[in-house]
Amino acid sequence: MNKKEFLDILYEQLSGQMPEGNVAAHVQYYRNYIEEEQRKGRSEDDILNELGDPHLIARTLLDTEAAASGNPQTTEYYSESYNGHSSGYNGYENFDSGHGKVKQHSFHLDLTTWYGKLAVILIAAVVIILLCTVLSVLIPIMIVAGVILYVFRLRKR
Protein backbone atom coordinates (compact mmCIF):
# COMPACT_ATOMS: atom_id res chain seq x y z
CA MET A 1 0.00 0.00 0.00
CA ASN A 2 1.27 3.47 -0.78
CA LYS A 3 0.47 6.87 0.73
CA LYS A 4 -2.26 7.66 -1.82
CA GLU A 5 -4.04 4.35 -1.24
CA PHE A 6 -3.76 4.79 2.54
CA LEU A 7 -5.26 8.28 2.41
CA ASP A 8 -7.96 7.22 -0.07
CA ILE A 9 -9.08 4.35 2.17
CA LEU A 10 -9.09 6.65 5.20
CA TYR A 11 -11.13 9.25 3.31
CA GLU A 12 -13.55 6.62 2.00
CA GLN A 13 -14.13 5.16 5.47
CA LEU A 14 -14.68 8.55 7.10
CA SER A 15 -16.75 10.31 4.45
CA GLY A 16 -20.45 10.21 5.16
CA GLN A 17 -19.79 9.18 8.75
CA MET A 18 -18.68 12.57 10.05
CA PRO A 19 -18.79 16.16 8.80
CA GLU A 20 -16.75 16.72 5.64
CA GLY A 21 -14.56 19.33 7.36
CA ASN A 22 -13.53 16.80 10.01
CA VAL A 23 -12.83 14.19 7.34
CA ALA A 24 -10.61 16.63 5.45
CA ALA A 25 -8.82 17.61 8.67
CA HIS A 26 -8.07 13.98 9.59
CA VAL A 27 -6.86 13.10 6.09
CA GLN A 28 -4.70 16.24 5.99
CA TYR A 29 -3.23 15.37 9.40
CA TYR A 30 -2.12 11.92 8.19
CA ARG A 31 -0.85 13.34 4.89
CA ASN A 32 1.27 15.90 6.78
CA TYR A 33 2.51 13.25 9.22
CA ILE A 34 3.64 10.92 6.42
CA GLU A 35 5.34 13.73 4.52
CA GLU A 36 7.09 15.01 7.65
CA GLU A 37 8.41 11.56 8.48
CA GLN A 38 9.62 11.14 4.90
CA ARG A 39 11.54 14.41 5.19
CA LYS A 40 13.24 12.91 8.24
CA GLY A 41 14.53 10.14 5.98
CA ARG A 42 12.10 7.32 6.76
CA SER A 43 10.70 5.19 3.99
CA GLU A 44 7.03 5.35 3.08
CA ASP A 45 6.60 1.63 3.78
CA ASP A 46 8.01 1.98 7.30
CA ILE A 47 5.72 4.90 8.08
CA LEU A 48 2.62 3.16 6.75
CA ASN A 49 3.48 -0.05 8.61
CA GLU A 50 3.85 1.97 11.80
CA LEU A 51 0.49 3.68 11.28
CA GLY A 52 -1.28 0.41 10.60
CA ASP A 53 -4.55 -0.32 8.89
CA PRO A 54 -6.41 2.80 7.68
CA HIS A 55 -9.71 0.98 8.28
CA LEU A 56 -8.84 0.62 11.96
CA ILE A 57 -7.70 4.24 12.17
CA ALA A 58 -11.00 5.35 10.64
CA ARG A 59 -12.93 3.19 13.11
CA THR A 60 -11.01 4.70 16.01
CA LEU A 61 -11.64 8.24 14.77
CA LEU A 62 -15.35 7.53 14.33
CA ASP A 63 -15.65 5.94 17.77
CA THR A 64 -13.77 8.82 19.35
CA GLU A 65 -15.95 11.42 17.69
CA ALA A 66 -19.12 9.55 18.66
CA ALA A 67 -17.98 9.29 22.28
CA ALA A 68 -16.93 12.96 22.36
CA SER A 69 -20.28 14.08 21.02
CA GLY A 70 -22.12 12.06 23.66
CA ASN A 71 -24.42 10.67 21.00
CA PRO A 72 -26.19 7.56 22.32
CA GLN A 73 -26.31 5.89 18.89
CA THR A 74 -22.48 5.89 18.98
CA THR A 75 -20.69 2.90 17.64
CA GLU A 76 -23.43 0.49 16.57
CA TYR A 77 -24.19 2.69 13.56
CA TYR A 78 -20.51 3.12 12.79
CA SER A 79 -19.82 -0.55 13.30
CA GLU A 80 -22.53 -1.61 10.85
CA SER A 81 -21.53 0.87 8.18
CA TYR A 82 -17.86 0.12 8.66
CA ASN A 83 -18.08 -3.66 8.66
CA GLY A 84 -21.20 -4.20 6.64
CA HIS A 85 -22.58 -6.10 9.65
CA SER A 86 -22.54 -5.72 13.40
CA SER A 87 -21.05 -9.06 14.46
CA GLY A 88 -17.42 -7.98 14.62
CA TYR A 89 -14.32 -6.61 12.97
CA ASN A 90 -12.38 -8.85 10.56
CA GLY A 91 -14.16 -11.95 11.82
CA TYR A 92 -13.34 -11.43 15.48
CA GLU A 93 -16.47 -12.09 17.44
CA ASN A 94 -17.59 -9.86 20.27
CA PHE A 95 -15.43 -6.94 19.14
CA ASP A 96 -16.95 -4.19 21.21
CA SER A 97 -15.53 -0.73 21.59
CA GLY A 98 -17.59 1.91 23.19
CA HIS A 99 -21.04 0.36 23.67
CA GLY A 100 -20.91 1.12 27.38
CA LYS A 101 -20.20 4.53 28.74
CA VAL A 102 -17.23 4.91 31.03
CA LYS A 103 -18.32 6.53 34.25
CA GLN A 104 -15.85 8.84 35.84
CA HIS A 105 -16.37 9.28 39.53
CA SER A 106 -14.89 12.13 41.47
CA PHE A 107 -15.14 12.82 45.15
CA HIS A 108 -15.68 16.35 46.34
CA LEU A 109 -15.95 17.14 50.03
CA ASP A 110 -17.86 20.33 50.70
CA LEU A 111 -16.12 21.94 53.65
CA THR A 112 -19.03 24.29 54.34
CA THR A 113 -21.26 21.45 55.59
CA TRP A 114 -21.19 19.96 59.09
CA TYR A 115 -19.86 16.62 57.85
CA GLY A 116 -17.14 18.35 55.86
CA LYS A 117 -15.97 20.20 58.95
CA LEU A 118 -16.18 16.99 60.99
CA ALA A 119 -14.08 15.14 58.40
CA VAL A 120 -11.38 17.83 58.54
CA ILE A 121 -11.31 17.70 62.36
CA LEU A 122 -11.07 13.90 62.36
CA ILE A 123 -8.29 13.85 59.76
CA ALA A 124 -6.34 16.48 61.71
CA ALA A 125 -6.78 14.49 64.95
CA VAL A 126 -5.52 11.28 63.30
CA VAL A 127 -2.48 13.08 61.86
CA ILE A 128 -1.64 14.65 65.25
CA ILE A 129 -2.01 11.29 67.06
CA LEU A 130 0.24 9.55 64.52
CA LEU A 131 2.82 12.32 64.77
CA CYS A 132 2.84 12.16 68.58
CA THR A 133 3.17 8.37 68.49
CA VAL A 134 6.13 8.48 66.11
CA LEU A 135 7.83 11.23 68.10
CA SER A 136 7.29 9.42 71.42
CA VAL A 137 9.26 6.49 70.00
CA LEU A 138 11.93 8.52 68.22
CA ILE A 139 12.80 11.03 70.97
CA PRO A 140 14.05 8.44 73.50
CA ILE A 141 16.01 6.63 70.75
CA MET A 142 17.62 9.90 69.67
CA ILE A 143 18.53 10.78 73.28
CA VAL A 144 20.18 7.39 73.83
CA ALA A 145 22.01 7.64 70.48
CA GLY A 146 23.21 11.14 71.37
CA VAL A 147 24.55 10.04 74.75
CA ILE A 148 26.36 7.06 73.18
CA LEU A 149 27.93 9.23 70.49
CA TYR A 150 28.99 11.79 73.12
CA VAL A 151 30.62 9.12 75.26
CA PHE A 152 32.53 7.67 72.28
CA ARG A 153 33.70 11.12 71.29
CA LEU A 154 35.05 11.77 74.78
CA ARG A 155 36.96 8.47 74.76
CA LYS A 156 38.69 9.32 71.46
CA ARG A 157 40.26 12.45 72.96
N, C-alpha and C positions, 0 to 999 in steps of 0.2 A: 504494500500500500504506500502511496506517496502522499505528499502534503495536500495536494488538490483533492484526492479521493477522501482523505481523512476529513477535510473541512466540508466537502460536499455531503458526506454521510452525517456529520454533525448538524449541518444546516437542515438537511432533509428530516432528521429525527426531531429537531426542535421546532421547525416551522409548523404553524397551525396549533401547536401545543402551548405556546406562550406568545406574548406580544412581539411583533416583528422587530421592534427596536431592541428588545432584550435578546432576540435570536442573533441579530446583527452584532450586538455588543459581545456576546459569547464567542461567536465565530471570529470576530476581529481579535479578541483576546488570545485565542489559540493560534491564530495566524501570526500575531506579533511575538508570541512566546517561541514558536518554532523558528521564526526568522532571527530572533535575538540569540537563540542557542546556536543556530548555524553560524552566525557572525563570531561566536566564541570558538568556532572550529569543530563543533560536533557534527556528526553525519545525520542526515535526515532520518535514516532508518533507526539510529540509536534514540533519537528524540521521540519518534513515533512509538517505538517499543516501550519507552519509558512512560509515555502518556497512556498507552493502553488502547482498549477498544473504544472507538467514538460512540458506539451504541450505549455502552455503559456510562460514558461521560454524560451523554444526553440524558439518560435515565436519572443520573444523580442530579443534574441541573434541574430537571423537571420536578423531581421529588423535593429538592431544596426550595424551589420557588413555591410549590404547593404548600409546604410546611410553613414557609415564611408568611404566606398570605393568610394562613389560618383557615383555608377553604376546606370544609369537611369532606368534599368529594375526593380530595387529594389524590392518592396514588392509584386507586382502582381504575379510574379513567385513563390515567397515563399508562398504567400497566397493560390495559387491554389494547390501547392504540399502539403502544410500543411493541408488544409481543404478538399481537393478533389474537391473543387469548389471555385469560387471566390465571392460568394454572402455574405459570412460573417462567423463569428466564433461562433460555438455552436448555430447556429440559430439566432443570433442577426443580424438584417439587418443593412446595412450601416456601418459595422465595418471597419473603415479606419484608418490605422496607417502608415503614412509615404508616402502617394501618392503625397503630395505636399511638395516641399522643403521649409524649413524655411529660410527666408532671414534675415541675420544679417546685420544691418546697423551700421556703425560707422561714426562719424564725425571727420574729421581731418582738422584743420585750418593751412594752410601753412603760417607761419609768414614771409616768404621771399617775398611774393607777396604784391602788394599795398593794396589790400583789407584786407589782414591779418594784416598789420601794422595799417590800419584804424580801424579795429575791436579792436585791443589792445588799441589804443588811446581813442576810444569811451567808452570802458569798464572802463578804468582808469578815464576818466572824470566823468562818472556816479558814480563811487565809491567815488571820491573826493567830488562831489556835495552832495551825501547822507551823507557822514561823516560830512561835514560842516553844513548841515541842522540839524543833530542830535546834534552836539556840540553847535550850536547857541541856541537850546532849553535847553540843559542841563546846560550850564555854568551859565545863570542867576538863574536857580533853585538851583544850588549848592551854588551860592553866597548868596542867600536869606537863604537857610538852614544853611549855616555856620554862618551867622550873628545871626540868631535865637538861634542856639546852644551856641554861644558865650555869648549872653545876658543871657540865662538861667544859664549858668555856673557862670557868675558873680553874679547873684542873690543868688545862693546857698552858696556863701562864706560869 
